[in-house]
Amino acid sequence: MARLTKLMSFLDTIDKEIKEEVYNRENQQNEQEDKWENWADSEKGQEYIYKTEALEELTFLIYEVIDKAQKIKDKDYY
């Protein structure tokens, strides 16, 4: 069970870091769109947006792992 606790703690830290990065990327995206209206349609803009969305999706997956680990700790296997 100690390993589950360590895993959950580690993932929680990583999750917070990724959420902070997503927040910063979204702010940067807004700044770029304010500078250039078609930035989101550019190749660089699209790549930036896709990566931000992928990072956000990763936070959902991390949440699922943390949730599952907590259920195992709580002996809630179903």
C-alpha positions as CSV (number, residue, x, y, z in Angstrom):
1,M,0.0,0.0,0.0
2,A,2.9,2.3,0.5
3,R,3.7,2.1,-3.1
4,L,0.2,3.2,-4.0
5,T,0.5,6.1,-1.7
6,K,3.8,7.1,-3.3
7,L,2.4,6.7,-6.8
8,M,-0.7,8.8,-5.9
9,S,1.5,11.5,-4.5
10,F,3.9,11.5,-7.4
11,L,1.0,11.6,-9.9
12,D,-0.7,14.4,-8.0
13,T,2.5,16.5,-8.2
14,I,2.8,15.8,-11.9
15,D,-0.9,16.6,-12.4
16,K,-0.5,20.0,-10.8
17,E,2.6,20.8,-12.9
18,I,0.8,19.8,-16.1
19,K,-2.3,21.8,-15.1
20,E,-0.1,24.9,-14.5
21,E,1.5,24.4,-17.9
22,V,-1.9,24.1,-19.6
23,Y,-3.0,27.3,-17.9
24,N,0.1,29.1,-19.1
25,R,-0.2,27.7,-22.6
26,E,-3.8,28.9,-22.8
27,N,-2.8,32.4,-21.7
28,Q,0.0,32.3,-24.3
29,Q,-2.5,31.2,-26.9
30,N,-4.8,34.1,-26.1
31,E,-1.9,36.5,-26.3
32,Q,-1.0,35.1,-29.7
33,E,-4.5,35.3,-31.0
34,D,-4.7,39.0,-29.8
35,K,-1.6,39.7,-31.8
36,W,-2.7,37.9,-34.9
37,E,-6.3,36.9,-35.6
38,N,-5.4,33.9,-37.8
39,W,-2.8,32.5,-35.4
40,A,-5.0,29.5,-34.4
41,D,-5.3,28.6,-38.1
42,S,-1.6,28.6,-38.8
43,E,0.5,25.5,-38.7
44,K,2.3,26.6,-35.6
45,G,-0.9,27.7,-33.9
46,Q,-2.6,24.4,-34.6
47,E,0.4,22.4,-33.3
48,Y,0.4,24.5,-30.2
49,I,-3.3,24.0,-29.6
50,Y,-3.1,20.3,-30.2
51,K,-0.3,19.9,-27.7
52,T,-2.2,21.9,-25.1
53,E,-5.3,19.7,-25.6
54,A,-3.2,16.5,-25.4
55,L,-1.7,17.8,-22.1
56,E,-5.2,18.5,-20.8
57,E,-6.3,15.0,-21.8
58,L,-3.3,13.6,-19.9
59,T,-4.6,15.3,-16.7
60,F,-7.8,13.4,-17.1
61,L,-5.9,10.1,-17.4
62,I,-3.8,10.9,-14.4
63,Y,-7.0,11.6,-12.4
64,E,-8.3,8.1,-13.4
65,V,-5.1,6.4,-12.2
66,I,-5.2,8.3,-8.9
67,D,-8.9,7.4,-8.5
68,K,-8.3,3.7,-9.2
69,A,-5.3,3.6,-6.9
70,Q,-7.4,5.2,-4.1
71,K,-10.1,2.6,-4.7
72,I,-7.6,-0.2,-4.4
73,K,-6.3,1.3,-1.1
74,D,-9.9,1.5,0.1
75,K,-10.4,-2.1,-1.0
76,D,-13.2,-1.0,-3.3
77,Y,-12.4,-3.4,-6.2
78,Y,-15.7,-3.0,-8.1
